[in-house]
Amino acid sequence: MAYDSSKEFARGIGGVLVATIIFGVPLFFIRGSISVATSALVFVVPVVIGTVIGGFRVGVIGAAIGFLVYDFFFIPPFYTLSVGADQNWIALGVYVMVVLVVSRVVSNLGEARAISLRESSINLRLFELSQMLIGDKSLSDLANSIALNLYDAFILEFVVILVENSGALEPIAVVGKIDVAILLEQFKADNDHLMQNLDLGPNGELNVDRLFAIALTVQTKPVGILVVKFKSAKREDLRILNTFANQAGLALNHARLAQEAKHARMMAESQRWQRALLGTVSHDLRTPLTAIKASISNLRDPCLEIEAADRDELFRMIEAQADRLSRLVVNLLDMSRLEAGALEPRFSPVEIDVLIEEGIDSLMLTGELKEWIEIFISPEVPDVMADHTLVAQVVGNLLDNAIRHSPANSVIDVAARLQDGRVLIEIRDRGPGVDKEDESAIFRMFEQRLNGGRAGIGLAIAKAFVEAHGERISVRNAPDGGAIFFFTLAIAPMETIHEL
């Protein structure tokens, strides 16, 4: 609160004049029935009001106004500045001393209150800055918060926070009215804006025509530059601004380090994904391509006499491995959808046997392989609420995983039953099972399993599709060998089934 500002001064003088009229007019009509001393007490009130609004200077001027009004209208002889009796001189003298003392006391109390409020506001801003040290805001968001804090805490024309980017200064936070391009040109032309040799007036006020720049440093390491222009300020504001700058430097450095660490983690994760993707794709591509190439070579070799049955088997092998390649492409496309966040299930009621059949058909299995898949659906299983395309692919991926890890000519069980108000679908193979340590990792993209094999992308996509339905998927070992992969689906409401 600046008592001596022109705006507060004018309001204070206005308050003195209005209060003098309000209290003086009624008093004028009863002056014959009250004592001179009583009138003096009444005219203390306008001075107090003016001092509260505009400060001590207004109080002194208010005392002068009160003195003149008091002498002219309420001390005989009236309508002159003559005092008359000696006791009236005493009354006037006491009045002047009292209003001046009261003005000083009221002014000091007002200034102390203003300083207290200012200090409370500053402490609150500093606390908010310290809280930013333990926050997780990005560097730009943090810089904007700091700039807003400074703009609210001081009487500023603008706040700009600059950081170095590729050897040049770049603004990351701007609050207030300022042409940043012009500011940067000025800053380049005159880099001697750091706070030294400041122009201070007789009351400690700043020369507000100049810019002030503070280097934001942490242990002498530059973090950025804070540029401000005051509308009005005093010497004390510089000390507080420096405290703000120290806290801001720590907060910005913390955010910058966190941003760099996050970027490093993302780069490491990206490289891990690239290596894992290359390993998985090369492995999954090499096996079917090798089989296809070998089959075609055998068919084209004129030295080999291939019987019709063997020739048909080679063609079936080529078709099956081509289907496997097609499935790999589909999974890679699905993986890109997951990465892009474009996975949005379209729910509708669907029969469970339709989902299972579509999942089996998606594998394009030969008749012999299909015969080894046994399906059991409990009679009480109702329709489910699901995206049938996504769930059919889940079934297909789990079946493909079961076929690849099962011995030849072994049964694969597919079952569906009710459990805890949901439909539970289980797919069991007769393979080696899953290590206990792999039960959670097996569904993660490109996770290396303890037994040396890769989980691949099929199981990770199955997990993502199931969780997109708000359901769960897991695996456990069967008591007599093999693994059981299972997932749940929600039961379709009866009203949606009737609508169909």
N, C-alpha and C positions, 0 to 999 in steps of 0.2 A: 504493500500500500504506500503510495508516494503522496504525502500530505501536501507537499509544496508544488505539485504539478498544477499547471494553469487551470485544468478542468476542475480539480478538487478545490482550488482556491476560489474560483468563481462560484462554485456551488456553496462554499462556506460563507462568502460575503452575502449571497442571496439568502441563505438561512438566517444570518444575523439581521438583515433588513426586515424579512418577513416576520421573524419572531419579535423584533422590536415593535413593529406595528401591531401585531396581535396582542402583545402584553401592554403596550403603551397606550392604545386608544381607550380600552376600558378604564385603565388607571387614571387617564387624564380627567375623566368625568367624576372621579371620586377623590381627586387629589386634595380637596378641602377637608376631607374627613380622615385622612391618613397622614402619618408622620413622614418627614423627609427621609428618615432612615429606612422606612418600609419600602418606599419607592426605589431606593438604592438596591435593596435585596432583590426586588423583582427584575431589575435590569441586569442582574448577574446571569439570569437564565438565557437570554439571547446570545451572550458571549460564550457560555458553555456549549450551546447548540452549534454555533459557528466553529468553535475549536474542535469539536468532535468531527465535524464534516471536513474542515479545511486545514486544520493544524494551528500551530501557535501564532503564525503571522496573522491569520484571520482573527484569532483571539485578541491580538493587540489592536487591530483595526476595529474590531467589535467593541473593545473597551473605549476607544476614542469616540465611536458613534454613540455608545451609551452615555459617555461623559457629556457630550454635547446635548443629547436629547434630555438627559436628566437635569442638566443645568438650565436649559432653555425653557423647559415646560414644567418642571417640578420644584425648582428652588426659587423662592421669592428674591427679588422682583421677577415676575414671570416675563417671558418673551424677550429676555435680554441675557447676555452671558455674564452679567454682574451677579456676584454671589451674595452680597448683602452681609448677613450676620456671620460672626466668626465660626459659630458651630456648623454652619453650612460648608465652610472650607474643610472642616474636619471630616464631615460626611462625604464630601467629594474625594478627599484624599484617601479615606478608608475604602471607598468604592473602587478607586483606581487600583490600589494595592491588592484588594481582594480579588478583583477580576483577573489581574495579571497573574497572581499566584494560582488561582483556579485554572486559568488558561494553560499555564505551564504544566500543572499536575495532570489535567485532562489530556493535554497533548502527549505528555510522556506515557500515560497509560494507553492512549490510542496507538502510539508508535510501538510500545512493548507488545500490545496485542497483535499488531500487524506483523511484527518480527516473529512472534510466536507462531502465528498461522503460517507465515512463510517457511519457517524452519520445519514445521510439521509437514507442510507440502513437500519440501525438499527431501526430508527423511523418508517420506512415503515413496517418492520417485527413486531415491537411492535403494530403498528396499526392493522396489520392483525391478531395478536393474540387477541387484544381487540375485533375485529369483531367476532372472534370465540366464544366469550362469549355469543353473542346473536344469534348464529347460532343453527342449529338443527342436527349437525353431531353426529354420534355415537361415543362412547368412543375410539374405535380403529382407526376410520377415523381421529378423531381430534388429537390423539396422533401421527399418521403418518404425519399429516400436521405440527404439532409443530416440530417434528424431522427434517423434510425437511427444515423448516424455519431456524432452528438453524444451520443445515449443510451448508446452503447457506450463512448465515450471518457471520460465523466464518470459520477459516481455520482449519477444524477438520478432524481427521482420521475416526471417527465414532461417532454416537449418538445412545444411547439406552435409552428407557423409560421403567421403570419397575413398575409394580403395584402388590399389594398383592392379591393372589387368594388362598383361602383355606389354609392360613397360610404360603404359599411359594411365593417367588418372581417370577413373570412371565413377560417376555418381551411382550409389546403390540405394540412397534414401534422400528424398527431397520433400520438405514441408514448408509451406509459405509461398509467397510470390517472388519468384526469381527465375530469370532466364539462365539455365545452367550452362548453355553454350558460351554466353558472355562471361559468366563467372569463371569458367575454365580458362578462357582467354586472358582475363584479368589475373588469374592465379599464375598462369605461365609467365605473364609479363612482369609481375611483381611477386616474387616468391617470399618476400620478407614481411609476411603478414603475421608471423608467429607473435605470441603475446609478450612483447617486451617494449619498454619505452612508451607505455600507454599514455594517451592524453587524458588527464583527469582534471575536472573542474574544481573550484574551491570547496564544494561539498562532497567531493569524491565521485561525482558523476562522470560517466564515460563520454568520450567523443563518439557519438553514435554514427558519424558519417563514414567511418571506416569499417572494413571487414576484420573479423578475428578468426584466425585458424589455429587449431591446436592439433599437434601431432599425437595420434592415438598410438601409444607404445605399450609393449609388455616386455619388461626386462630389456629395455633399450631397443627391442626389435620393433620396427614400424608395422602397425596393423592397418592404419588408415588415417584420414585427416578429417577433422570436424571443423566446418566453416559455418560461422553464425554472423548475423548482423542484428545488433540490439536496437530496439526502439527507444528504450530508456533503461539505464542500469546504474549501479554504483560499484564502488571498489569491492564490496563484499560479494557481489555477484560473480566476480572473476574467480575468487577462491572457491566458491561453490561450483562454478562451471568446470574448474580444473578437477574437482572431486568427481563430478559427473564423467568427465573425460577419462579419468583413470578407470572407473567402473565400466564405462562403455568399451574401453580398449580390452579389458579382460573378457567381457561378454562376447565381443566380436571375435577375439582370438579363439575363444572356446568354440564358437559356432564354426569358425573356419576350419579348426582342427577336426571337429566332428564331421564337417562336410567332406574334408579330404579323406578321413578314415572310411566314411560311407562310400565314397567314390572308389577307394582302393578295394573295399570288400566287393562292390559290384563288379569291378574289373576282374578280380580273382574268381568270383562266381561265374562271370561270363566266360572266362577262359576255361574253367572247370567244365562248364556245360558244353563248350565247343569241343574240348577233348573227349568228353564222354559221348557226345553226339556222334563225333567222328568214329569213335570206337564201336558204338552200338550199331550205327548204320553200316559201317564197313563189315562188321561181323554178320549182321542180318542180311546184307546184300551178298556177301561172299558165298554163304551156304547154298541159297537157291540158285545163284548164278553158276556155281560149280556143278550142281546137279543138272541144271539145264544144258550147260555146255557139254558135259559128259554124255548125256542122253542123245543130244543132237549129233555129237561125234560118232557115237555108236551107230546111229541110224544112217549116217552118211558114209560110213566105212564100207567100201565095196568088198573088202576081204572077209567081212563078218556075214555069216548066214544067220539071220534073225528070224525065228519063227513068228507066226502071226500073233500068238499070245504074248510073246516077249515084246514084240513091236507095240502092241496095245499098252502094255505095262509102261514102256518108255514114254509113250504119248501121255499116259495118265500122270507119270512123274513130271513131265514138262508142264502140264496143265496145273498140277498141284503147286509146283514151285513158282509158277507165274502168278498164281493166286496169292501165294505167300508174299511175293514182291508187291502185288497190288495192295495187300493189307498193310504192308510197311508204309507205303505211300499215304494211305488213308490215316494211319496213326501219326505220321509226321505232320500232315495237314491239321489233324486234331490238336497236336501239340502246339502248333502256331496259333490256333484259336484260343487255347488256354493261356498262352503267353500274352496275347493281345487283349485278354479279358472279354472275349466276344462270345462266351458260353452262356446262353440263356435258354434253359429248358422250356419247352412248350407242353404243358401238362394236359392230359386228357385221360379218361377212363380207358383201360385196355386189359384184355384177358391175358393171364399169365402164360398160358400155353402158346399164345401168339408171339409173345416176346421171346420165349425159349426157341420156338421154331425159326423165327427170324434170325436169332443169334446163330443157330446151327447153319442155316442157309447162307449166312454171310461168309462162312468159312469155305463154301463150295467144296465140301468133302466128297470123296468117292463113295460109292454105295457100300463098299466094304468097311470103310472107316465109320460111316454113320451107324452101321450095325453094332459097333462097340459102344455107342452112346445109349445109356438106359435112362429114361425119363420117368419120374414118379411125381405126380401132382396130387396133393391131398384133396379129397372131394370138397372140403369146406373152404378151400381157398377162393376168395372173391376176386373181383377185378381190382386192379391197382391204379393209382393216380400217378402217371409218369409220362415222360417223353419217350415214346416207344422206340424212336430211332436211336437215342442215346443208350437206353437200357439194352436194346438188342445188341448194340456194339459192346456193352459191358459183358453180356453173356458170351459173345463171340470171342472177345479178348481172353476171358477166363478159360473158355474151352480150348482156344489155341494154346494157351499156356499149359493146360492139362495134357493135351496131346503131345506137345513137344517134350514134356518131362515124364511121360509114362512109357513103359516098355511096349513093344509092338504087340498087337492083339490083346490088349488089356482093357478091361471095362472102365468107362468113365460114367459116373453117376451124376445126374442132374435132378434135383428134388426141390419142391416148393411146398411150404406148409405155413400155418398160422403160428405166430409166437408173439406174445405180449402185445396184441392188438395191431401187429404189422405182419406183412408177408415176408417170410425168410426164404431166400433162394440159395441153395448150396450146390457146388460143383466139386466133386471128389475125383482125384486121380489115384493111380497106383504107383506113383513115382517114389523117389527117395524121401519125400517130405520136406519140411522147412526147418532149418536150425532155429532154435529159440531166439537167438540174437538177431535173426533176420526177419522176424514176424512183423516188425514195424517198418524196417528199412526196405523190405521187398517192394513196397508200393511207391517208393521215392524214385524220381526220375534218374535213370542212369546210375543207380546205387550199385556199388560193387559188393557182391555177396561173399560170405565167408567161404563157401564151397568153391569159389572161383568163377561161378557163372554170373551173368548180369541180369538184373531185374528187367532191363529193357524199358520200353516206353508203354507197352500194352497195359501192364498192371497199373502204372501211374495214371494213365488216361482213364482206366476203369474206376480208380479211386476218385479222380476229379469229377467224373460224370455222376457217380453215386452221391458224392458230397454236394454236388450242385442240386440234387433233389432234397437236400437236408437229411440224408440218410447216412448209414455207416457201412463200411466194408472191412473185412478182416480175414485172417487165415489161422487155421489150427491144424495140428497133425491128427490123423485118424488113429484110433487105438491099434488097429491091425496093419498100419502102414499107409503111406500116401498122405497127401495134403487135402484139406477141405477149405476151399475159398467160399465165403458166404457174404451176402449183403441183404439189406432190408429195403422194402418199399412200402409206402403208405397205401392204406386201403382207400379205394375210391368212394366218396360219399354216395349214398343211395340215390339222391335226387339227380346227380349228374348221370348216373347209369340209366335212370328212367327217361331222361331227356334224349338219350340216344335211341 
